[in-house]
Amino acid sequence: MTDFKKINLPTVKHIIAVASGKGGVGKSTVAANLALAFAQDGYKTALVDADLFGPSIPTMFGTTESKIFQNQIDGKDYLMPIERFGVKLMSAGFLVKPNNAIIWRGPMAANALMQLFTDTYWDEIDYMVVDLPPGTSDIPLTLCQQIDFSGVIIVTTPQQMSLADVRKAISLFVSLNLKEKILGIVENMSWFTPMEHPEEKYYLFGKGGGELLAKEYETNLLAQIPLVNGMSDASDKGSFYNYQQSKMVQDIYRELLKKILTMQ
């Protein structure tokens, strides 16, 4: 078995990765709301957008026009993270114009990504949430090899198509070379609930996929998160309106937070 040298982030206590097997399952939404829940619970929180080619965190936090600047601390030049809603943010999206593509091959992309971690001045952080890119490419592989994750949360939707891809992602994290700790499964878009009628549930994408996956891999079903009116619009506007206005969504993320804290 190959041993990989982990980078040293001495001021960061816990690093939690949020991953998925495919795009479009709401992984970034889960990562963003989880980071927000940590911050609202009083923890010093950071969120790293590790999806170099499709960064969404700047849009979700309403910081697409924010500019990263450098500051020299103890003789070294550091990137200074953007802070919003009490969360320190770092994303490749801050380094390029919103409509510009990042055209880097694998090794160059991996090296640039690692610099977001090592060349950013984090100060003291209790929990860092890392929004991984979807799939099993060299980017998530490099991160797992070089970052000491406290655990990985897998995001899926209930339908079988999503489960098939998620199984591939789990196989990456639990491989003999990596052996990452899977904290559990978050099933997103579990059902649709009108905000005005929270008792109603409409299973648009099937039912029970997250529970099936958790049993299959003998892990935890950490949360089932419904679709709520305004979620997509809120993410696009960077307002987190649905989180702030929906007690149901808030309660789900608070329970998810409690479960994660008991595993650390």
Secondary structure, 3 states (H helix, E strand, C coil): CCCCCCCCCCCEEEEEEEECCCCCCCHHHHHHHHHHHHHHCCCCEEEEECCCCCCCHHHHCCCCCCCCCEEEECCEEEECCEEECCEEEEEHHHCCCCCCCCCCCHHHHHHHHHHHHHCECCCCEEEEEEECCCCCCHHHHHHHHHCCCCEEEEEECCCHHHHHHHHHHHHHHCCCCCCCCEEEEEEEEEEEECCCCCCCCECCCCCCHHHHHHHHCCCCEEEEEEEECCHHHHHHHCCCHHHHHCHHHHHHHHHHHHHHHHHC
